[in-house]
Amino acid sequence: MDFDWTEEDRAFRARVRDFLARELPSDWAALSRHGPGSKEQTEFSLEFCPKLAEAGLLVPHWPSEWGGAGRPPWEHFILGEEMWAAGEPRGAQYMNVNWIGPTLMRFGTDEQKRRYIPQMAAGKAIWCQGFSEPNAGSDLASLRTRAERDGDDYVVNGQKIWTSYAGLAEHCFLLARVGGSDKGKSGIAIFLVPMATPGIEVRSIPSLIGHGDIHETFLTDVRVPASARLGQEGEAWSIINYSLANERVGIPRYELASRVLDGMVKELSKRGRFSDPVTRLRAGSASAACEAARILVHRTVDKRSRGEALGAEASIARVAVAEADHAVTDFGLDYMPDAFSGDGDLAVQTHHERAIVTGIAAGATEIQLGMIAQRWLDLPREVH
């Protein structure tokens, strides 16, 4: 593939940057302090995303029939790089753009598409993802939340945990076990559930990464119509893999990491502390990690743009992004620790807080490495 941007690509990036310069408020750095899941940033997204949609910059890669412009996938990717570099002003709605919307377009019924996709394309919908459970995090096949068929409905009981954005979401992309299966991939179904449905209780979990960002979600006799099921019973695993592959390449945090690193290097240079060869070596290593992540993600996007299925490439890219995030944070902790103090550099602090998540979200790094070993290197699952 050609790693150089075309003139059209560069013009599109400039257009996105101009839009951000006009529309982000002067106090955006403080407003975005706690990440896309904070109440402040999520509420801001409901003002920002409709403007983005009106400018044709929310879902340019979606088909025109669903509010997009049928633009090349690369424009969507450039858009994502710039949004994350700016602190992700789309808030929780980046999930709609990157994987929930595309998953519905590919697997949803006509009724489901008509009901949900226009609101996403207009920038007026907040969704959450009900995947992880107390005993089923990266191993989703172990989930226990169960949906029992009752006439034209399902009755759902169970618990979800680490549910990002659940406190403000209107709908949940929910996984539940169906039929008689107690474990394994074959007995899972996906449901599109309004969060206002009786029997759903959401509790915020205090965390280092933000205020109101992650939650526990309890489901007690939640009645969901069969028409809310996405795909067929027991056939959800391929849909889940499609969704997760899009998620793993849809958060280009290396762009933000690279800019944070550049800022630290400039500050250290001003202080006369960047002449030490070891310091420069560490900065170069962190910069190389960011560039490696960028290239691996670009390679994955290129494959997807040609209509090819994503295999272990998405996992490889996801691991590289996490490694880049941590390399930049580690450099800051070692060579500019004062930036992490209460009155230090806000951009560095924010990046550090969010970097904690990148080795966990969308499947922990250890799980990704196992998938790479099995799918890419054809190694056995277990060694005896």
C-alpha positions as CSV (number, residue, x, y, z in Angstrom):
1,M,0.0,0.0,0.0
2,D,1.0,3.6,-0.5
3,F,1.5,5.3,2.9
4,D,1.6,8.8,1.4
5,W,-1.5,11.0,1.6
6,T,-3.1,12.3,-1.6
7,E,-3.8,16.0,-2.1
8,E,-7.5,15.2,-1.6
9,D,-6.7,13.5,1.7
10,R,-4.7,16.5,2.9
11,A,-7.4,18.9,1.9
12,F,-10.0,16.9,3.8
13,R,-7.7,16.8,6.9
14,A,-7.4,20.6,6.7
15,R,-11.1,21.0,6.4
16,V,-11.6,18.9,9.6
17,R,-9.0,21.0,11.5
18,D,-10.6,24.2,10.4
19,F,-14.0,22.9,11.7
20,L,-12.5,22.0,15.0
21,A,-10.7,25.4,15.3
22,R,-14.1,27.1,14.8
23,E,-16.4,24.9,16.9
24,L,-14.4,23.9,20.0
25,P,-14.8,26.3,22.9
26,S,-11.8,28.1,24.5
27,D,-12.1,25.9,27.6
28,W,-12.2,22.7,25.6
29,A,-9.0,21.3,27.3
30,A,-10.7,21.5,30.7
31,L,-14.0,20.3,29.4
32,S,-12.5,17.2,27.8
33,R,-10.3,16.5,30.9
34,H,-12.1,13.2,31.8
35,G,-12.6,11.7,28.4
36,P,-15.5,10.9,26.0
37,G,-17.6,9.2,28.8
38,S,-17.8,12.2,31.1
39,K,-21.2,13.8,31.6
40,E,-19.8,17.2,30.4
41,Q,-18.3,15.8,27.2
42,T,-21.3,13.6,26.4
43,E,-23.6,16.5,26.7
44,F,-21.3,18.6,24.6
45,S,-21.4,16.0,21.9
46,L,-25.1,16.4,21.5
47,E,-24.5,20.0,20.5
48,F,-21.3,19.3,18.5
49,C,-22.2,16.2,16.5
50,P,-25.3,17.7,14.8
51,K,-23.1,20.6,13.6
52,L,-20.6,18.0,12.4
53,A,-23.3,16.1,10.6
54,E,-24.6,19.3,9.0
55,A,-21.1,20.0,7.7
56,G,-21.0,16.5,6.2
57,L,-18.2,15.5,8.6
58,L,-19.9,13.0,11.0
59,V,-20.4,10.0,8.8
60,P,-19.0,10.9,5.3
61,H,-18.1,7.2,4.6
62,W,-21.6,5.9,5.2
63,P,-23.9,5.3,2.2
64,S,-26.0,8.3,1.1
65,E,-29.2,6.4,1.9
66,W,-28.2,6.4,5.6
67,G,-27.0,10.0,5.9
68,G,-23.5,9.7,4.6
69,A,-21.9,10.7,1.3
70,G,-20.3,7.4,0.2
71,R,-16.9,8.8,0.7
72,P,-13.8,6.6,0.8
73,P,-13.0,4.9,4.1
74,W,-9.8,6.9,4.4
75,E,-11.8,10.1,5.0
76,H,-13.5,8.4,7.9
77,F,-10.1,7.4,9.2
78,I,-8.6,10.9,8.8
79,L,-11.6,12.3,10.6
80,G,-11.0,9.8,13.5
81,E,-7.3,10.8,13.8
82,E,-8.1,14.5,14.1
83,M,-11.0,13.9,16.5
84,W,-8.9,11.9,18.9
85,A,-6.0,14.2,18.6
86,A,-8.4,17.0,19.7
87,G,-9.7,15.1,22.7
88,E,-12.6,13.3,20.9
89,P,-15.4,16.0,20.9
90,R,-17.8,13.4,19.5
91,G,-17.9,12.0,23.0
92,A,-19.6,8.6,23.2
93,Q,-20.9,9.1,19.6
94,Y,-17.7,7.9,18.2
95,M,-19.0,4.4,18.9
96,N,-22.0,5.0,16.6
97,V,-19.8,6.2,13.8
98,N,-17.1,3.5,14.1
99,W,-18.9,0.2,14.8
100,I,-22.5,0.3,16.1
101,G,-23.9,2.1,13.0
102,P,-21.9,0.0,10.5
103,T,-22.9,-3.2,12.3
104,L,-26.6,-2.3,12.1
105,M,-26.2,-1.4,8.4
106,R,-24.7,-4.8,7.7
107,F,-26.8,-7.1,9.9
108,G,-29.9,-5.2,11.0
109,T,-33.4,-5.6,9.7
110,D,-34.9,-2.8,7.6
111,E,-37.0,-1.8,10.6
112,Q,-34.0,-1.6,12.8
113,K,-32.0,0.4,10.3
114,R,-34.9,2.9,9.8
115,R,-35.4,3.3,13.6
116,Y,-31.8,3.8,14.7
117,I,-29.4,4.8,11.9
118,P,-30.9,8.2,11.0
119,Q,-30.5,9.4,14.6
120,M,-26.9,8.3,14.6
121,A,-26.2,10.0,11.3
122,A,-27.7,13.2,12.7
123,G,-25.5,13.1,15.8
124,K,-28.4,12.8,18.2
125,A,-28.0,9.3,19.7
126,I,-26.0,8.0,22.6
127,W,-25.4,4.2,22.8
128,C,-23.6,2.0,25.2
129,Q,-22.3,-1.5,24.7
130,G,-23.4,-4.3,27.1
131,F,-20.6,-6.9,26.7
132,S,-18.4,-7.5,29.7
133,E,-19.7,-9.2,32.9
134,P,-18.1,-9.8,36.3
135,N,-16.9,-13.2,35.2
136,A,-16.8,-12.6,31.4
137,G,-14.5,-9.7,30.4
138,S,-12.2,-10.4,27.6
139,D,-13.7,-13.9,27.4
140,L,-17.1,-13.0,26.2
141,A,-18.0,-16.6,25.5
142,S,-18.4,-17.0,29.2
143,L,-21.2,-14.5,29.7
144,R,-24.1,-15.5,31.8
145,T,-26.8,-12.8,31.2
146,R,-29.7,-14.8,29.9
147,A,-32.6,-13.9,27.6
148,E,-35.6,-16.4,27.9
149,R,-38.1,-16.4,25.1
150,D,-41.7,-15.6,26.3
151,G,-44.1,-15.4,23.3
152,D,-43.2,-12.4,21.2
153,D,-40.7,-11.1,23.8
154,Y,-37.5,-12.1,25.6
155,V,-37.1,-11.7,29.3
156,V,-33.5,-10.7,30.2
157,N,-31.8,-11.2,33.5
158,G,-28.2,-10.6,34.4
159,Q,-25.5,-8.1,35.1
160,K,-23.0,-6.1,32.9
161,I,-19.9,-4.3,34.2
162,W,-17.5,-1.7,32.8
163,T,-20.3,-0.4,30.7
164,S,-19.0,2.9,29.2
165,Y,-21.5,5.7,28.8
166,A,-24.4,3.7,30.3
167,G,-25.4,6.6,32.6
168,L,-26.4,8.8,29.7
169,A,-27.0,6.3,26.9
170,E,-30.5,5.9,25.3
171,H,-29.9,2.4,23.9
172,C,-27.7,-0.6,24.7
173,F,-26.0,-3.0,22.2
174,L,-26.6,-6.0,24.5
175,L,-25.2,-9.5,24.5
176,A,-27.2,-12.3,26.2
177,R,-27.3,-16.1,26.3
178,V,-30.3,-17.7,24.7
179,G,-31.7,-21.3,24.5
180,G,-30.4,-24.0,26.7
181,S,-26.7,-23.2,26.3
182,D,-24.8,-22.2,29.4
183,K,-21.4,-21.5,27.8
184,G,-19.7,-21.2,24.4
185,K,-20.1,-18.9,21.4
186,S,-23.1,-20.6,19.8
187,G,-25.7,-19.7,22.4
188,I,-25.4,-15.9,22.3
189,A,-27.7,-13.3,20.8
190,I,-27.5,-9.5,20.4
191,F,-30.4,-7.2,21.4
192,L,-31.0,-3.5,20.8
193,V,-32.4,-2.4,24.1
194,P,-33.7,1.0,25.2
195,M,-32.1,2.0,28.5
196,A,-35.4,3.3,29.7
197,T,-36.9,-0.2,29.7
198,P,-38.3,-1.2,33.1
199,G,-35.9,-3.4,35.1
200,I,-32.7,-1.8,34.0
201,E,-30.6,-0.2,36.8
202,V,-27.4,1.6,36.2
203,R,-24.8,2.3,38.9
204,S,-21.7,4.5,38.3
205,I,-18.3,2.9,39.2
206,P,-15.7,5.4,40.6
207,S,-12.5,5.1,38.6
208,L,-9.2,6.8,37.8
209,I,-10.1,7.4,34.2
210,G,-13.0,9.8,34.6
211,H,-16.2,10.8,36.3
212,G,-19.3,8.8,35.4
213,D,-17.4,7.0,32.6
214,I,-18.0,3.4,33.5
215,H,-20.9,1.6,35.1
216,E,-22.5,-1.6,36.4
217,T,-25.8,-2.4,34.6
218,F,-28.3,-4.7,36.3
219,L,-31.1,-6.3,34.3
220,T,-34.1,-7.7,36.2
221,D,-36.9,-9.2,34.2
222,V,-36.3,-6.8,31.4
223,R,-38.8,-7.5,28.7
224,V,-37.5,-7.0,25.1
225,P,-39.5,-7.6,21.9
226,A,-38.1,-10.3,19.6
227,S,-37.9,-7.6,16.9
228,A,-35.1,-6.1,18.9
229,R,-32.8,-9.1,18.3
230,L,-30.0,-8.4,15.9
231,G,-29.5,-11.4,13.7
232,Q,-30.6,-14.9,14.5
233,E,-30.4,-16.7,17.8
234,G,-27.0,-18.3,18.3
235,E,-25.4,-16.6,15.3
236,A,-24.2,-13.5,17.1
237,W,-20.5,-14.4,17.2
238,S,-19.7,-13.4,13.7
239,I,-21.5,-10.1,14.3
240,I,-19.6,-9.6,17.5
241,N,-16.2,-10.2,15.7
242,Y,-17.2,-7.7,13.0
243,S,-18.1,-5.1,15.5
244,L,-15.0,-5.6,17.6
245,A,-12.7,-5.5,14.6
246,N,-14.1,-2.1,13.7
247,E,-13.7,-1.0,17.3
248,R,-10.1,-2.1,17.6
249,V,-9.0,0.1,14.6
250,G,-11.5,2.9,15.3
251,I,-9.7,4.6,18.2
252,P,-6.4,6.1,16.8
253,R,-5.0,7.3,20.1
254,Y,-1.5,7.2,18.6
255,E,-2.2,10.6,17.0
256,L,-2.9,12.1,20.4
257,A,0.0,10.3,22.0
258,S,2.3,11.7,19.3
259,R,1.2,15.2,19.9
260,V,1.5,14.9,23.7
261,L,5.1,13.6,23.2
262,D,5.9,16.5,20.9
263,G,4.7,18.9,23.6
264,M,6.9,17.2,26.2
265,V,9.9,17.3,24.0
266,K,9.4,21.1,23.3
267,E,9.1,21.8,27.0
268,L,12.1,19.7,27.9
269,S,14.1,21.6,25.2
270,K,13.0,24.9,26.7
271,R,14.3,23.8,30.0
272,G,17.6,22.7,28.5
273,R,17.0,19.1,29.5
274,F,16.8,17.5,26.1
275,S,20.5,17.3,25.2
276,D,21.1,14.2,27.2
277,P,21.5,11.3,24.7
278,V,19.5,8.8,26.9
279,T,16.6,11.2,27.1
280,R,16.7,11.7,23.3
281,L,16.9,7.9,22.8
282,R,13.8,7.3,25.0
283,A,11.9,10.1,23.2
284,G,12.9,8.5,19.8
285,S,11.7,5.1,21.0
286,A,8.3,6.5,22.0
287,S,8.0,8.4,18.7
288,A,8.8,5.2,16.9
289,A,6.1,3.3,18.8
290,C,3.6,5.9,17.7
291,E,4.7,5.7,14.1
292,A,4.6,1.9,14.2
293,A,1.0,2.0,15.5
294,R,0.0,4.5,12.8
295,I,1.4,2.2,10.0
296,L,-0.2,-0.9,11.4
297,V,-3.6,0.8,11.8
298,H,-3.2,2.3,8.3
299,R,-2.5,-1.2,6.9
300,T,-5.6,-2.6,8.5
301,V,-7.8,0.3,7.2
302,D,-6.3,-0.3,3.7
303,K,-7.3,-3.9,3.9
304,R,-10.8,-3.0,5.0
305,S,-11.1,-0.3,2.3
306,R,-10.6,-3.1,-0.3
307,G,-13.4,-5.1,1.2
308,E,-11.2,-7.8,2.7
309,A,-12.1,-9.4,6.0
310,L,-10.0,-8.4,9.0
311,G,-8.2,-11.2,10.8
312,A,-5.5,-10.8,13.4
313,E,-4.5,-7.5,11.8
314,A,-7.0,-5.7,14.0
315,S,-5.6,-7.3,17.1
316,I,-2.0,-6.4,16.0
317,A,-3.0,-2.8,15.5
318,R,-4.8,-2.6,18.8
319,V,-1.8,-3.9,20.7
320,A,0.5,-1.4,18.9
321,V,-1.8,1.5,19.8
322,A,-1.7,0.5,23.5
323,E,2.1,0.1,23.4
324,A,2.5,3.6,21.9
325,D,0.2,5.1,24.5
326,H,2.2,3.5,27.3
327,A,5.6,4.4,25.8
328,V,4.6,8.1,25.8
329,T,3.2,8.0,29.3
330,D,6.4,6.2,30.6
331,F,8.6,8.8,29.0
332,G,6.7,11.5,30.7
333,L,6.8,9.8,34.1
334,D,10.6,9.3,33.8
335,Y,11.7,12.6,32.3
336,M,9.0,15.2,33.1
337,P,7.3,14.0,36.3
338,D,6.2,17.5,37.3
339,A,3.7,17.4,34.4
340,F,1.7,14.9,36.4
341,S,1.3,17.1,39.5
342,G,-2.0,18.9,40.3
343,D,-0.9,22.1,38.6
344,G,1.1,20.4,35.8
345,D,0.5,19.9,32.1
346,L,-3.2,19.2,31.6
347,A,-2.7,17.5,28.2
348,V,-0.1,15.1,29.7
349,Q,-2.3,14.3,32.7
350,T,-5.3,13.6,30.6
351,H,-3.4,11.4,28.2
352,H,-1.9,9.4,31.2
353,E,-5.4,8.8,32.7
354,R,-6.8,7.6,29.4
355,A,-3.8,5.5,28.5
356,I,-4.6,3.3,31.5
357,V,-7.6,2.0,29.5
358,T,-6.0,1.2,26.2
359,G,-4.4,-2.0,27.4
360,I,-7.9,-3.2,28.6
361,A,-10.7,-1.9,26.4
362,A,-11.8,-3.9,23.3
363,G,-10.1,-7.0,24.8
364,A,-7.0,-6.9,27.1
365,T,-3.6,-6.8,25.5
366,E,-2.9,-10.3,26.8
367,I,-6.0,-11.6,25.1
368,Q,-5.0,-9.9,21.8
369,L,-1.6,-11.5,21.9
370,G,-3.2,-14.9,22.4
371,M,-5.4,-14.3,19.3
372,I,-2.4,-13.2,17.3
373,A,-0.6,-16.3,18.3
374,Q,-3.4,-18.6,17.2
375,R,-4.8,-16.8,14.1
376,W,-1.6,-15.3,12.7
377,L,1.2,-17.7,13.8
378,D,-1.0,-20.8,13.9
379,L,0.2,-21.7,17.4
380,P,-1.8,-24.0,19.7
381,R,-4.2,-22.6,22.2
382,E,-2.4,-24.5,25.0
383,V,1.0,-26.1,25.4
384,H,1.2,-29.3,27.3
